[in-house]
């Protein structure tokens, strides 16, 4: 039987059925696209974020072109400022998900010594800023080309990393509040715009970006009144920044109290209204903090080696008894309180502490306050240990300080019935070297004081500060550049808003008050042997500073007025020491006498 290869025409009934099926299928597809599952808000945030990265890449490309084609100084500066504004739009997500890349894009213009003691040259916007402002120098053109090429490469790196990051709603809201905290503690202080001081418009760009991203969430449908409050809060914060006459005159006290704190609090309210979980993870700064000035938001138990070493009331009480017990010293004649006296804010009032014995010798450095030591990621002026347990061990064993023995102290305490009972109550293993150190550290972690008149002002007691102290706060956070190292609100060197590391600085502290030569103590350099650390010392807290004189690691200055004069002159390089690695800006601050007095008045209010 022959089979024809030619097909027969379809019958009319079947043809119409095929056409009708295609129409129905098309309708279903269109309906699905229009009425199917909508992208989640976090997905929309991710899409907008990736678009903003493209915008940043374009802006950096234009800056690259302006530098390469030798455009005018004004054109290069304008291109730089546009690129920085584009960066600020991505900052809150980029810094949250890609902190290392963000540091490469916008880290300080100082060499970094990493954990492996490698010295890494600075790169990014802040390096370019110093090459471009106050005016580009043709002699530096090759370096500008090199730096902008690295900058663009890091933008591409950010894009690559970000493509695979999956954003969640909880992360987005956490990142937004942390960005408000970053603006308060770093942005408006000029921390990352130290030459051009374009911090205020850049903070506007960051806020505008967050407000746009917040628009992806159905807050109006959930709580229209709260959505209106947030819109108003964003508007007022942006308006306050835009209406500032200049960087120095900006009223930071009012901005933090009346705009930024309101905004961060409402962002938390919005997260709760949208039923987006708030993190419960362990951090120094509580993930549920409404503002940076609330009570109880910093966890003094955070910096411990193991969770089981966290403080308890019994451990604190035991550590207090040990702190005042001479059993820890070699000649049973000295206690921890000998150099850390409670009535002196746990210092001793000496330029450098007296060494153990009777010959009048001294140890090398000034005894730091132990108040708020728990809020530092490292201990000692040279940052040589991480945990307070190791600090206790170091001091007990030090021949000049306690000249004691941990094994001997353990034996003595094991033979004391009262202490044996207290240790067993606090630790299942009883008296050991580990538990002895942890008990002392637990007591030190309890020595927190975050309720100064400055704190009380931000908590609603507007009469807590005088007009001069308020002016001093604004100088501290602005023209005086103090807050670029002593970060708000802890006023120490623990870097916000992550609060994971505590910085050291090279100030060029003189050996004597007449400022003739730099002090011979090379600080952190003794440990690392890396030039960026020569004369580097940990940035201490300024809280309770009125009680902790004399000042600096060597106690060279007796008064806060002397300290302010030192900074006003530009530190060691302002005195003529010519330290190539000084991290303190050596330009004179040009503070007037009333401004100096206001700064001192504010610090005393801490």
VOLOKOL-28794 format. One record per residue (C-alpha): chain; z, y, x; residue number from 1. Coordinates in Angstrom, 1 decimal. Example, Ala and Ser with C-alpha at 12.3 -4.5 7.8 and 13.67 -1.06 7.14 Angstrom:
% residues 2
<'A',<7.8,-4.5,12.3>,1>
<'A',<7.1,-1.1,13.7>,2>
END
This chain:
% residues 606
<'A',<0.0,0.0,0.0>,1>
<'A',<-1.1,3.3,1.5>,2>
<'A',<1.6,6.0,1.8>,3>
<'A',<0.4,9.6,1.7>,4>
<'A',<1.9,12.1,4.2>,5>
<'A',<1.1,15.0,1.9>,6>
<'A',<4.1,16.2,-0.1>,7>
<'A',<3.9,16.5,-3.9>,8>
<'A',<4.7,19.9,-5.5>,9>
<'A',<8.2,20.1,-7.0>,10>
<'A',<8.6,19.9,-10.7>,11>
<'A',<9.4,23.2,-12.4>,12>
<'A',<12.8,22.1,-13.7>,13>
<'A',<14.0,21.1,-10.2>,14>
<'A',<12.7,24.4,-8.7>,15>
<'A',<14.7,26.5,-11.0>,16>
<'A',<17.8,24.5,-10.4>,17>
<'A',<17.4,25.1,-6.6>,18>
<'A',<17.0,28.8,-7.2>,19>
<'A',<20.0,29.0,-9.4>,20>
<'A',<22.1,27.1,-6.9>,21>
<'A',<21.1,29.5,-4.1>,22>
<'A',<22.1,32.5,-6.2>,23>
<'A',<25.5,31.0,-7.1>,24>
<'A',<26.1,30.1,-3.4>,25>
<'A',<25.2,33.7,-2.4>,26>
<'A',<27.6,35.1,-5.0>,27>
<'A',<30.4,32.9,-3.8>,28>
<'A',<29.9,34.0,-0.2>,29>
<'A',<29.8,37.7,-1.1>,30>
<'A',<32.9,37.3,-3.3>,31>
<'A',<34.7,35.5,-0.5>,32>
<'A',<33.9,38.3,2.0>,33>
<'A',<35.1,40.9,-0.4>,34>
<'A',<38.1,39.1,-1.9>,35>
<'A',<39.0,36.6,0.8>,36>
<'A',<42.0,36.8,3.1>,37>
<'A',<42.2,40.2,4.7>,38>
<'A',<43.0,40.7,8.4>,39>
<'A',<46.7,40.9,9.0>,40>
<'A',<48.1,44.3,10.0>,41>
<'A',<48.7,43.1,13.6>,42>
<'A',<45.1,42.0,13.8>,43>
<'A',<44.0,45.4,12.8>,44>
<'A',<46.3,47.0,15.3>,45>
<'A',<44.7,44.7,18.0>,46>
<'A',<41.2,45.8,17.0>,47>
<'A',<42.1,49.5,17.2>,48>
<'A',<43.9,48.9,20.5>,49>
<'A',<40.8,47.2,22.0>,50>
<'A',<38.7,50.2,20.8>,51>
<'A',<41.2,52.6,22.4>,52>
<'A',<40.9,50.6,25.7>,53>
<'A',<37.1,51.1,25.4>,54>
<'A',<37.8,54.8,24.9>,55>
<'A',<40.0,54.8,28.0>,56>
<'A',<37.3,53.1,30.0>,57>
<'A',<34.8,55.7,28.9>,58>
<'A',<37.1,58.5,29.8>,59>
<'A',<37.9,57.1,33.3>,60>
<'A',<34.1,56.5,33.8>,61>
<'A',<33.5,60.2,33.1>,62>
<'A',<36.3,61.1,35.5>,63>
<'A',<34.7,58.8,38.1>,64>
<'A',<31.3,60.5,37.5>,65>
<'A',<32.8,64.0,37.8>,66>
<'A',<34.4,63.1,41.2>,67>
<'A',<31.3,61.3,42.5>,68>
<'A',<28.9,64.1,41.6>,69>
<'A',<31.1,66.8,43.1>,70>
<'A',<31.6,68.7,39.8>,71>
<'A',<33.7,71.8,39.8>,72>
<'A',<37.5,71.7,40.2>,73>
<'A',<37.9,72.7,36.6>,74>
<'A',<35.6,70.0,35.4>,75>
<'A',<37.3,67.3,37.4>,76>
<'A',<40.7,68.4,36.2>,77>
<'A',<39.5,68.5,32.6>,78>
<'A',<38.1,65.0,32.9>,79>
<'A',<41.4,63.8,34.4>,80>
<'A',<43.4,65.2,31.5>,81>
<'A',<41.1,63.6,29.0>,82>
<'A',<41.5,60.3,30.7>,83>
<'A',<45.3,60.6,30.7>,84>
<'A',<45.3,61.4,27.0>,85>
<'A',<43.2,58.3,26.4>,86>
<'A',<45.7,56.3,28.5>,87>
<'A',<48.6,57.6,26.4>,88>
<'A',<46.9,56.2,23.2>,89>
<'A',<47.1,52.7,24.6>,90>
<'A',<50.4,53.0,26.4>,91>
<'A',<52.8,51.7,23.8>,92>
<'A',<51.1,48.3,23.5>,93>
<'A',<49.8,48.1,27.1>,94>
<'A',<53.3,48.7,28.5>,95>
<'A',<54.8,46.2,26.2>,96>
<'A',<52.3,43.3,26.7>,97>
<'A',<51.0,44.1,30.2>,98>
<'A',<53.7,45.9,32.2>,99>
<'A',<52.4,45.0,35.6>,100>
<'A',<48.9,46.3,34.8>,101>
<'A',<50.4,49.4,33.2>,102>
<'A',<52.3,50.1,36.4>,103>
<'A',<49.1,49.8,38.3>,104>
<'A',<47.5,52.3,35.9>,105>
<'A',<50.4,54.8,35.8>,106>
<'A',<53.1,54.0,38.3>,107>
<'A',<54.9,56.5,40.5>,108>
<'A',<53.0,57.8,43.6>,109>
<'A',<55.3,56.0,46.1>,110>
<'A',<54.8,52.7,47.9>,111>
<'A',<56.4,49.7,46.2>,112>
<'A',<58.3,47.0,48.0>,113>
<'A',<58.0,43.8,46.0>,114>
<'A',<60.4,40.8,45.9>,115>
<'A',<58.5,39.2,48.8>,116>
<'A',<59.1,42.4,50.8>,117>
<'A',<55.4,43.3,50.8>,118>
<'A',<54.7,47.0,50.8>,119>
<'A',<52.1,47.9,48.2>,120>
<'A',<50.4,51.2,48.3>,121>
<'A',<50.6,53.3,45.1>,122>
<'A',<47.6,53.5,42.8>,123>
<'A',<46.7,54.9,39.4>,124>
<'A',<46.8,58.2,37.5>,125>
<'A',<49.8,59.7,39.4>,126>
<'A',<48.1,59.2,42.8>,127>
<'A',<45.0,60.9,41.5>,128>
<'A',<47.0,63.7,39.9>,129>
<'A',<48.4,64.7,43.3>,130>
<'A',<44.8,64.7,44.7>,131>
<'A',<43.4,66.8,41.8>,132>
<'A',<46.2,69.3,41.1>,133>
<'A',<46.8,72.1,41.7>,134>
<'A',<43.3,72.0,43.1>,135>
<'A',<41.1,69.2,44.5>,136>
<'A',<40.6,69.3,48.2>,137>
<'A',<37.2,68.4,49.4>,138>
<'A',<38.8,66.7,52.4>,139>
<'A',<40.3,64.2,50.0>,140>
<'A',<37.1,63.4,48.1>,141>
<'A',<36.7,59.9,49.6>,142>
<'A',<40.2,59.0,48.6>,143>
<'A',<39.7,60.4,45.1>,144>
<'A',<36.5,58.2,44.8>,145>
<'A',<38.5,55.2,46.0>,146>
<'A',<41.4,55.8,43.7>,147>
<'A',<39.3,56.4,40.6>,148>
<'A',<37.4,53.2,41.4>,149>
<'A',<40.7,51.2,41.5>,150>
<'A',<41.8,52.9,38.3>,151>
<'A',<38.7,51.8,36.4>,152>
<'A',<39.1,48.3,37.8>,153>
<'A',<42.6,48.2,36.4>,154>
<'A',<41.3,49.4,33.0>,155>
<'A',<38.9,46.5,33.0>,156>
<'A',<41.9,44.2,34.0>,157>
<'A',<43.8,45.6,31.0>,158>
<'A',<40.9,44.8,28.7>,159>
<'A',<40.6,41.3,30.0>,160>
<'A',<44.3,40.5,29.6>,161>
<'A',<44.5,42.2,26.2>,162>
<'A',<41.7,40.2,24.8>,163>
<'A',<43.8,37.0,24.8>,164>
<'A',<47.1,38.6,23.7>,165>
<'A',<48.0,37.8,20.2>,166>
<'A',<50.0,40.7,18.6>,167>
<'A',<52.7,40.1,16.1>,168>
<'A',<54.1,42.5,13.6>,169>
<'A',<57.6,42.3,15.2>,170>
<'A',<56.2,43.0,18.6>,171>
<'A',<54.2,46.0,17.3>,172>
<'A',<57.2,47.6,15.7>,173>
<'A',<59.4,46.9,18.8>,174>
<'A',<56.7,48.5,21.0>,175>
<'A',<56.6,51.6,18.8>,176>
<'A',<60.3,52.3,18.9>,177>
<'A',<60.3,51.6,22.6>,178>
<'A',<57.5,54.1,23.0>,179>
<'A',<59.6,56.8,21.2>,180>
<'A',<62.4,55.9,23.7>,181>
<'A',<59.9,56.2,26.5>,182>
<'A',<58.8,59.6,25.4>,183>
<'A',<62.5,60.8,25.2>,184>
<'A',<63.6,59.4,28.6>,185>
<'A',<60.4,59.6,30.6>,186>
<'A',<57.6,61.5,28.8>,187>
<'A',<59.2,64.8,28.1>,188>
<'A',<61.0,64.9,31.5>,189>
<'A',<57.7,65.0,33.5>,190>
<'A',<58.4,61.6,35.0>,191>
<'A',<54.8,60.5,35.1>,192>
<'A',<53.2,63.9,35.3>,193>
<'A',<55.1,65.5,38.2>,194>
<'A',<52.4,67.9,39.4>,195>
<'A',<50.5,69.1,36.4>,196>
<'A',<53.4,68.8,33.9>,197>
<'A',<51.0,67.8,31.1>,198>
<'A',<53.8,65.6,29.6>,199>
<'A',<54.1,67.4,26.2>,200>
<'A',<50.4,67.1,25.1>,201>
<'A',<50.4,63.5,26.4>,202>
<'A',<53.4,62.7,24.3>,203>
<'A',<51.5,64.1,21.3>,204>
<'A',<48.7,61.6,22.0>,205>
<'A',<51.1,58.7,22.2>,206>
<'A',<52.7,59.7,18.8>,207>
<'A',<49.3,60.2,17.1>,208>
<'A',<48.2,56.8,18.3>,209>
<'A',<51.3,55.1,16.9>,210>
<'A',<51.0,57.0,13.6>,211>
<'A',<47.4,55.7,13.2>,212>
<'A',<48.5,52.1,14.0>,213>
<'A',<51.3,52.4,11.5>,214>
<'A',<48.7,53.1,8.9>,215>
<'A',<47.6,49.5,9.0>,216>
<'A',<50.8,48.4,7.3>,217>
<'A',<51.2,48.7,3.5>,218>
<'A',<54.3,50.9,3.7>,219>
<'A',<53.1,53.2,0.9>,220>
<'A',<52.9,50.3,-1.5>,221>
<'A',<56.2,48.9,-0.3>,222>
<'A',<58.3,52.1,-0.2>,223>
<'A',<56.4,55.3,-0.9>,224>
<'A',<59.4,57.6,-0.3>,225>
<'A',<60.0,56.0,3.2>,226>
<'A',<56.3,56.3,4.0>,227>
<'A',<56.4,60.0,3.2>,228>
<'A',<59.5,60.5,5.3>,229>
<'A',<57.7,58.8,8.3>,230>
<'A',<54.6,60.9,7.9>,231>
<'A',<56.9,64.0,7.9>,232>
<'A',<58.8,62.8,10.9>,233>
<'A',<55.7,62.2,12.9>,234>
<'A',<54.3,65.6,11.9>,235>
<'A',<57.5,67.4,12.9>,236>
<'A',<57.8,65.6,16.3>,237>
<'A',<54.1,66.4,17.0>,238>
<'A',<54.5,70.0,15.9>,239>
<'A',<57.6,70.5,18.1>,240>
<'A',<55.7,69.3,21.1>,241>
<'A',<52.6,71.4,20.4>,242>
<'A',<54.5,74.6,19.7>,243>
<'A',<56.3,74.6,23.1>,244>
<'A',<55.4,77.6,25.1>,245>
<'A',<55.4,75.7,28.3>,246>
<'A',<57.0,72.7,30.0>,247>
<'A',<60.1,74.5,31.3>,248>
<'A',<61.0,76.2,28.0>,249>
<'A',<60.7,73.1,25.7>,250>
<'A',<63.9,72.5,23.8>,251>
<'A',<64.4,68.8,24.6>,252>
<'A',<67.9,68.7,23.1>,253>
<'A',<66.7,69.7,19.7>,254>
<'A',<63.6,67.5,19.9>,255>
<'A',<65.6,64.4,20.7>,256>
<'A',<68.3,65.1,18.1>,257>
<'A',<66.2,66.4,15.2>,258>
<'A',<62.8,64.8,15.7>,259>
<'A',<62.7,61.8,18.1>,260>
<'A',<65.9,60.2,16.9>,261>
<'A',<64.9,60.6,13.3>,262>
<'A',<61.5,59.0,14.0>,263>
<'A',<62.8,56.0,15.8>,264>
<'A',<65.4,55.4,13.0>,265>
<'A',<62.7,55.6,10.3>,266>
<'A',<60.5,53.2,12.2>,267>
<'A',<63.3,50.6,12.1>,268>
<'A',<63.7,51.3,8.4>,269>
<'A',<60.0,50.7,7.9>,270>
<'A',<60.2,47.5,9.7>,271>
<'A',<63.0,46.3,7.5>,272>
<'A',<61.3,47.5,4.3>,273>
<'A',<58.2,45.5,5.3>,274>
<'A',<60.4,42.5,5.9>,275>
<'A',<59.2,42.2,9.5>,276>
<'A',<61.9,40.4,11.5>,277>
<'A',<63.8,42.4,14.2>,278>
<'A',<64.2,40.6,17.5>,279>
<'A',<67.6,39.0,18.3>,280>
<'A',<66.8,38.4,21.9>,281>
<'A',<69.2,39.2,24.7>,282>
<'A',<68.4,42.7,26.2>,283>
<'A',<70.5,45.4,27.8>,284>
<'A',<69.2,47.8,25.1>,285>
<'A',<69.7,46.2,21.7>,286>
<'A',<66.4,45.4,19.9>,287>
<'A',<67.9,46.8,16.7>,288>
<'A',<68.9,50.1,18.2>,289>
<'A',<68.0,52.9,15.8>,290>
<'A',<68.2,55.6,18.5>,291>
<'A',<69.0,55.8,22.2>,292>
<'A',<72.2,57.7,21.4>,293>
<'A',<73.9,55.3,18.9>,294>
<'A',<77.2,53.6,19.8>,295>
<'A',<77.2,50.0,20.9>,296>
<'A',<73.5,49.7,21.7>,297>
<'A',<73.9,48.8,25.4>,298>
<'A',<75.2,45.3,26.1>,299>
<'A',<77.6,45.5,29.1>,300>
<'A',<77.5,41.7,29.3>,301>
<'A',<73.7,41.5,29.9>,302>
<'A',<73.4,41.5,33.7>,303>
<'A',<75.0,38.0,34.3>,304>
<'A',<73.6,35.0,36.2>,305>
<'A',<74.3,32.5,33.4>,306>
<'A',<75.1,32.9,29.7>,307>
<'A',<78.4,31.0,30.2>,308>
<'A',<79.5,33.8,32.5>,309>
<'A',<79.5,36.4,29.8>,310>
<'A',<82.7,38.3,29.2>,311>
<'A',<85.4,37.3,26.7>,312>
<'A',<88.6,39.2,25.9>,313>
<'A',<90.7,36.6,27.8>,314>
<'A',<88.5,36.9,30.9>,315>
<'A',<88.7,40.7,30.8>,316>
<'A',<92.5,40.6,30.6>,317>
<'A',<92.7,38.1,33.4>,318>
<'A',<90.3,40.1,35.6>,319>
<'A',<92.4,43.2,35.0>,320>
<'A',<95.5,41.5,36.4>,321>
<'A',<93.5,40.3,39.4>,322>
<'A',<92.1,43.8,40.0>,323>
<'A',<95.6,45.2,40.6>,324>
<'A',<96.9,42.1,42.5>,325>
<'A',<97.1,42.2,46.3>,326>
<'A',<96.7,38.4,46.5>,327>
<'A',<93.0,39.0,47.1>,328>
<'A',<93.5,41.0,50.3>,329>
<'A',<94.1,39.6,53.8>,330>
<'A',<97.4,41.3,54.4>,331>
<'A',<98.5,41.3,50.8>,332>
<'A',<98.8,45.1,50.9>,333>
<'A',<95.6,46.2,49.2>,334>
<'A',<94.1,45.7,45.8>,335>
<'A',<90.7,46.5,44.2>,336>
<'A',<92.4,49.6,42.8>,337>
<'A',<93.2,50.9,46.3>,338>
<'A',<89.7,52.3,46.5>,339>
<'A',<88.9,52.3,42.7>,340>
<'A',<91.7,54.2,41.1>,341>
<'A',<91.6,54.5,37.3>,342>
<'A',<92.8,58.1,37.3>,343>
<'A',<89.9,59.1,39.6>,344>
<'A',<87.3,57.4,37.4>,345>
<'A',<87.7,54.3,39.6>,346>
<'A',<86.9,56.1,42.8>,347>
<'A',<89.3,57.2,45.6>,348>
<'A',<88.6,60.9,46.2>,349>
<'A',<87.7,60.2,49.8>,350>
<'A',<84.4,61.1,51.5>,351>
<'A',<84.3,57.5,52.7>,352>
<'A',<87.0,55.0,52.0>,353>
<'A',<89.8,54.3,54.4>,354>
<'A',<89.4,50.9,56.1>,355>
<'A',<92.1,48.3,55.9>,356>
<'A',<94.9,48.7,58.5>,357>
<'A',<96.8,51.7,59.8>,358>
<'A',<94.5,53.1,62.5>,359>
<'A',<92.8,55.6,60.1>,360>
<'A',<89.3,54.2,60.4>,361>
<'A',<86.9,54.4,57.5>,362>
<'A',<84.2,52.3,56.0>,363>
<'A',<80.7,53.6,56.1>,364>
<'A',<80.3,54.8,52.5>,365>
<'A',<81.8,56.6,49.6>,366>
<'A',<83.5,54.4,47.0>,367>
<'A',<81.3,54.5,43.9>,368>
<'A',<82.8,54.7,40.4>,369>
<'A',<83.0,51.4,38.6>,370>
<'A',<82.7,53.0,35.2>,371>
<'A',<79.4,51.8,33.6>,372>
<'A',<78.6,49.6,36.6>,373>
<'A',<77.7,47.0,34.1>,374>
<'A',<74.6,49.0,33.2>,375>
<'A',<73.0,48.6,36.7>,376>
<'A',<70.7,45.8,37.7>,377>
<'A',<71.9,45.9,41.3>,378>
<'A',<75.2,46.8,43.0>,379>
<'A',<76.3,48.7,46.1>,380>
<'A',<74.6,51.8,47.5>,381>
<'A',<72.1,49.7,49.3>,382>
<'A',<71.4,47.4,46.3>,383>
<'A',<72.3,44.4,48.4>,384>
<'A',<73.6,42.2,45.5>,385>
<'A',<72.5,41.7,41.9>,386>
<'A',<75.6,40.6,40.1>,387>
<'A',<79.1,42.0,39.9>,388>
<'A',<80.5,38.6,40.8>,389>
<'A',<78.7,38.9,44.2>,390>
<'A',<80.0,42.4,44.6>,391>
<'A',<83.6,41.2,44.1>,392>
<'A',<83.0,38.4,46.7>,393>
<'A',<81.5,40.8,49.2>,394>
<'A',<84.4,43.2,49.0>,395>
<'A',<87.1,40.6,49.2>,396>
<'A',<85.5,39.1,52.3>,397>
<'A',<84.7,42.4,54.0>,398>
<'A',<86.9,42.9,57.1>,399>
<'A',<87.2,46.7,56.5>,400>
<'A',<87.7,46.6,52.7>,401>
<'A',<89.9,43.7,51.7>,402>
<'A',<89.7,41.3,54.6>,403>
<'A',<90.6,38.5,52.2>,404>
<'A',<89.6,34.9,51.7>,405>
<'A',<88.4,33.4,48.4>,406>
<'A',<89.6,29.9,49.2>,407>
<'A',<93.1,31.3,50.2>,408>
<'A',<93.2,33.3,47.0>,409>
<'A',<92.3,30.3,44.9>,410>
<'A',<95.1,28.3,46.5>,411>
<'A',<97.7,31.0,45.9>,412>
<'A',<96.6,31.4,42.3>,413>
<'A',<96.7,27.7,41.6>,414>
<'A',<100.3,27.7,42.7>,415>
<'A',<101.2,30.4,40.2>,416>
<'A',<102.0,29.0,36.8>,417>
<'A',<101.2,32.2,34.9>,418>
<'A',<97.8,32.6,36.5>,419>
<'A',<97.1,28.9,36.2>,420>
<'A',<97.6,29.1,32.4>,421>
<'A',<95.5,32.2,32.1>,422>
<'A',<92.6,30.7,34.0>,423>
<'A',<92.7,27.5,31.9>,424>
<'A',<92.7,29.6,28.8>,425>
<'A',<89.6,31.5,30.0>,426>
<'A',<87.7,28.7,31.9>,427>
<'A',<87.6,24.9,31.3>,428>
<'A',<87.6,24.3,35.1>,429>
<'A',<90.6,26.6,35.7>,430>
<'A',<91.0,28.4,39.0>,431>
<'A',<88.0,28.2,41.2>,432>
<'A',<86.1,30.7,43.4>,433>
<'A',<83.5,31.1,40.7>,434>
<'A',<86.0,31.8,37.9>,435>
<'A',<88.0,34.2,40.1>,436>
<'A',<84.9,36.2,40.8>,437>
<'A',<83.7,36.1,37.2>,438>
<'A',<87.1,37.3,35.9>,439>
<'A',<87.0,40.3,38.1>,440>
<'A',<83.4,41.0,37.2>,441>
<'A',<84.3,40.6,33.5>,442>
<'A',<87.0,43.3,33.8>,443>
<'A',<84.5,45.7,35.6>,444>
<'A',<82.0,45.1,32.8>,445>
<'A',<84.5,46.2,30.3>,446>
<'A',<84.8,49.6,32.0>,447>
<'A',<82.2,51.3,29.9>,448>
<'A',<82.4,54.9,28.7>,449>
<'A',<79.5,56.1,26.6>,450>
<'A',<81.3,58.6,24.4>,451>
<'A',<81.2,61.9,26.2>,452>
<'A',<80.8,65.2,24.4>,453>
<'A',<77.1,64.8,25.0>,454>
<'A',<77.1,61.5,23.1>,455>
<'A',<79.2,63.0,20.4>,456>
<'A',<76.7,65.9,20.0>,457>
<'A',<73.9,63.4,19.3>,458>
<'A',<76.1,61.5,16.8>,459>
<'A',<76.5,64.6,14.6>,460>
<'A',<79.2,66.7,16.2>,461>
<'A',<77.1,69.7,16.9>,462>
<'A',<80.0,71.8,18.1>,463>
<'A',<80.7,69.3,20.9>,464>
<'A',<78.6,71.3,23.3>,465>
<'A',<78.7,74.9,24.3>,466>
<'A',<75.6,77.1,24.5>,467>
<'A',<75.7,76.9,28.3>,468>
<'A',<76.0,73.1,28.2>,469>
<'A',<73.0,72.8,25.9>,470>
<'A',<71.0,74.9,28.2>,471>
<'A',<72.1,72.8,31.1>,472>
<'A',<70.9,69.6,29.2>,473>
<'A',<67.5,71.1,28.8>,474>
<'A',<67.4,72.1,32.5>,475>
<'A',<68.5,68.6,33.5>,476>
<'A',<65.8,67.0,31.4>,477>
<'A',<63.1,69.5,32.4>,478>
<'A',<62.9,72.2,35.1>,479>
<'A',<65.6,70.7,37.2>,480>
<'A',<63.8,67.3,37.3>,481>
<'A',<67.2,65.5,37.4>,482>
<'A',<66.3,63.1,34.5>,483>
<'A',<63.3,61.7,36.4>,484>
<'A',<65.8,59.8,38.5>,485>
<'A',<69.1,59.9,36.4>,486>
<'A',<67.5,58.5,33.2>,487>
<'A',<68.7,59.5,29.8>,488>
<'A',<71.0,58.3,28.2>,489>
<'A',<72.8,56.2,30.8>,490>
<'A',<72.2,59.0,33.4>,491>
<'A',<71.8,56.3,36.2>,492>
<'A',<68.8,54.8,37.9>,493>
<'A',<68.2,51.9,35.4>,494>
<'A',<64.7,52.5,34.3>,495>
<'A',<64.0,53.0,30.5>,496>
<'A',<62.9,51.8,28.1>,497>
<'A',<63.0,48.2,29.4>,498>
<'A',<66.2,48.7,31.4>,499>
<'A',<65.5,45.8,33.7>,500>
<'A',<65.6,47.4,37.2>,501>
<'A',<67.7,50.0,38.9>,502>
<'A',<65.9,52.3,41.3>,503>
<'A',<66.7,53.6,44.8>,504>
<'A',<65.7,57.0,46.0>,505>
<'A',<65.2,58.7,49.4>,506>
<'A',<66.8,62.1,49.1>,507>
<'A',<67.3,63.0,52.8>,508>
<'A',<71.1,63.5,52.5>,509>
<'A',<72.4,65.4,55.5>,510>
<'A',<75.1,64.1,57.8>,511>
<'A',<77.2,67.3,57.4>,512>
<'A',<77.4,70.0,54.8>,513>
<'A',<75.6,72.5,57.0>,514>
<'A',<72.4,70.5,56.7>,515>
<'A',<71.4,70.3,60.3>,516>
<'A',<70.3,66.7,60.4>,517>
<'A',<69.8,63.7,58.2>,518>
<'A',<72.6,61.2,57.9>,519>
<'A',<72.2,58.3,60.3>,520>
<'A',<72.9,55.7,57.5>,521>
<'A',<69.5,54.2,56.8>,522>
<'A',<70.6,52.6,53.5>,523>
<'A',<68.5,49.8,52.0>,524>
<'A',<66.3,49.7,55.2>,525>
<'A',<69.1,47.6,56.9>,526>
<'A',<68.4,44.8,54.4>,527>
<'A',<64.6,44.9,54.0>,528>
<'A',<63.4,46.5,57.3>,529>
<'A',<60.6,48.2,55.2>,530>
<'A',<59.9,51.9,55.9>,531>
<'A',<59.8,53.0,52.2>,532>
<'A',<63.5,52.0,52.1>,533>
<'A',<64.6,54.0,55.2>,534>
<'A',<67.5,56.2,53.9>,535>
<'A',<67.1,54.8,50.4>,536>
<'A',<70.2,54.6,48.2>,537>
<'A',<70.7,53.4,44.7>,538>
<'A',<70.7,56.1,42.1>,539>
<'A',<74.2,56.3,40.7>,540>
<'A',<75.5,57.2,37.3>,541>
<'A',<76.3,60.9,36.6>,542>
<'A',<78.7,60.0,33.8>,543>
<'A',<82.2,61.1,34.6>,544>
<'A',<80.8,62.9,37.6>,545>
<'A',<83.4,65.7,37.4>,546>
<'A',<86.0,63.1,38.4>,547>
<'A',<84.1,61.4,41.2>,548>
<'A',<84.0,64.0,44.0>,549>
<'A',<83.1,64.1,46.8>,550>
<'A',<79.4,63.3,46.3>,551>
<'A',<76.5,61.3,47.9>,552>
<'A',<76.8,58.0,49.7>,553>
<'A',<78.6,59.7,52.6>,554>
<'A',<80.7,62.1,50.5>,555>
<'A',<79.1,65.1,52.3>,556>
<'A',<79.4,67.5,49.3>,557>
<'A',<82.7,68.4,47.8>,558>
<'A',<81.4,70.1,44.7>,559>
<'A',<78.7,69.8,42.1>,560>
<'A',<77.6,73.3,43.0>,561>
<'A',<76.8,72.1,46.5>,562>
<'A',<74.9,69.1,45.2>,563>
<'A',<72.8,71.3,42.9>,564>
<'A',<72.0,73.6,45.9>,565>
<'A',<70.8,70.6,47.9>,566>
<'A',<68.4,69.6,45.1>,567>
<'A',<67.3,73.2,44.5>,568>
<'A',<66.2,73.4,48.2>,569>
<'A',<64.1,70.3,47.9>,570>
<'A',<66.5,67.7,49.4>,571>
<'A',<66.2,66.7,53.1>,572>
<'A',<62.6,67.9,53.5>,573>
<'A',<63.6,71.2,52.0>,574>
<'A',<66.2,71.4,54.8>,575>
<'A',<63.4,70.6,57.3>,576>
<'A',<64.1,66.9,58.0>,577>
<'A',<60.4,65.9,57.6>,578>
<'A',<61.0,62.5,56.0>,579>
<'A',<57.6,61.0,55.2>,580>
<'A',<59.1,58.6,52.7>,581>
<'A',<61.3,61.1,50.7>,582>
<'A',<60.9,60.2,47.0>,583>
<'A',<62.7,63.4,45.8>,584>
<'A',<60.1,66.1,45.3>,585>
<'A',<60.7,68.5,48.2>,586>
<'A',<59.3,71.6,46.4>,587>
<'A',<62.0,74.2,45.7>,588>
<'A',<63.2,74.2,42.1>,589>
<'A',<63.7,77.9,42.0>,590>
<'A',<66.8,77.7,39.8>,591>
<'A',<68.5,81.0,39.1>,592>
<'A',<72.3,81.2,39.5>,593>
<'A',<72.9,81.1,35.7>,594>
<'A',<70.6,78.0,35.6>,595>
<'A',<72.6,76.3,38.4>,596>
<'A',<75.8,77.1,36.5>,597>
<'A',<74.4,75.6,33.3>,598>
<'A',<73.4,72.4,35.1>,599>
<'A',<76.9,72.0,36.5>,600>
<'A',<78.5,72.7,33.1>,601>
<'A',<76.3,70.1,31.4>,602>
<'A',<77.1,67.4,34.0>,603>
<'A',<80.8,68.1,33.5>,604>
<'A',<80.3,67.5,29.8>,605>
<'A',<79.3,63.9,30.7>,606>
END
